[in-house]
Amino acid sequence: MRARALRFLRAHRRALLRLTAWSVLEAGQTFLVGYALARALDAGFLAGNERVGLLWLAAAGLAVCAGAYGTGRVYGAVAGLVEPARDRLVERVVARGVREADAGALSGLTQQVEIARDTLAGLVMVSRSFVFTAAGALVGLFSLDPLLLVVVVPPLLAGVGLFAATLRPLARRQEAFLVADEALAEDLGAVCSGLRDITASGAEAQVAAGTGRRIDAELTAARVLAHWSVARVAALAVGGQLPVVLLLATAPWLLGRGVTPGALVGALAYTSQSLLPALQNLVHGLGAGGSRLTVVLRRLTRQSPAGSRAASSPRAPRRRDPAPVPAAPALSLTSVTFAYGPASAPVLDGLDLTVPAGGHLAVVGPSGIGKSTLTELVAGLLAPRHGSVRVYGHTVPGPEAAALRVLIPQQAYVHGGTLAENLSLLRPEPVPEAELLAAAEAVGLGPLLRSLGGPGGRVVPDALSAGERQLIALARSYLSPAPLALLDEATCHLDPEAEARAERAFAARRGGTLVVVAHRISSARRADRVLVMDGPRTAHGTHEELLRVSALYRDLVGGWAATPDAHGRAGQSQPSP
């Protein structure tokens, strides 16, 4: 990168010469302001000649005007250096995007190149300002009295040297902090958008551990950066503020060796009004902007971003799922009470429920009675106010219980990529194609799979119907290693035949247990047991038992009517008005 910078400067010598010429005019202002102030005192006001003093002050004012004019021209000269650099970066980013089909080229073109341009312009301005301001001030000090340099130059050089010595380590620490911050932001963006699916797949502990490691990494990088920032403050104190203190402390000694009062005041003006602000801008501008520019330039000029990203991306650790407790039921709720607020009526009040391993339970009830609340309690998305929930003997919420259940919500989640990637989302390792095909056929995904071109077909979520997305979510959950499947109206967009096929597939899974929030009464008829949620009159039993003991269940069954389709077949059952 240093060699490229030197080649670039040689290629733009004219712009560099223009920048130098206008900066000399700005340095002349620095020299003349301090020198004119000293002469106005020594040869004017202190000598009783106010006219001479006013003339020197007028000269200082003219110098300020000339310096302002030079500063205005400096911006144009800086643009002559910075804009060609930006154009070269744009050419490089566009060439890489076309040649390598780099997905990050658009970000590089629209954001990172502009960051590089603005940061480079700022660095050129502060670096140039310090060099020419320091030159003007040091020449002015020498002109006033060489003895002043003995007091000012040593701490100035010490401060600049300390800053230069810490510049590279500080830049590395700042780059490490920026990388850690971006990694955390990227991780949080992915986690926040997929919280439902993380919880549904039982990956809370693994995701929390990964996010925690990134938080700890950023915290460590921030602490190290803060420690190194102390050196930057020390450099500014030594190089910018210590000369002022030394001038004041050695004033009697300087005056005793022939330094005039005007020269001493001029030296104080040089140090406090010129050197200190210039050094402060250099330390803060180069310390912060330099590392930012380094990071951006490295990303814009890297040769193979996709390859390096793939090479550096760690493989996700294999998750070992906990085993069910021997002889424990698949699902056990003991005196579970839940309300959405301290003053709200309980949605569930002292509910006791047991579903044996391999069982098939349907949950029915009127809208808003708490059916989805029940599944969220079992999934660990909600915590009961009283009582306990256990999945295969493991307490809910908890990582062991979460790994043993899979929740399929009504709004199915499907992401871009291949169909195989969607179906394998809940498996720690790639799923064999034969197993994918068998799962697809079992839940009724086969026709969609074939229309997409097989497991490797690309999935465009917006192009799928709600029912097709539900079929993909069902097949994904069917392939999950979790034995307990929770279907929270997960088939509401399917026709009755497709719904029946999917439920039978889950009920027939080896070692599998199924809990279905029923969308149609046919789901209750297929279940081994039915839970009728009716507040204090909640009942649990077989279809025939509930017809005898539950008035609400009889009403629900009587309220569902089969609507024949155009071919005279049973269509989608709907509750009667």
Order of alpha helices (4+ residues) and beta strands (2+ residues): alpha-alpha-alpha-alpha-alpha-alpha-alpha-alpha-alpha-alpha-alpha-alpha-beta-beta-beta-alpha-beta-beta-alpha-beta-beta-alpha-alpha-alpha-beta-alpha-beta-alpha-beta-alpha-beta-beta-alpha-alpha-beta-beta
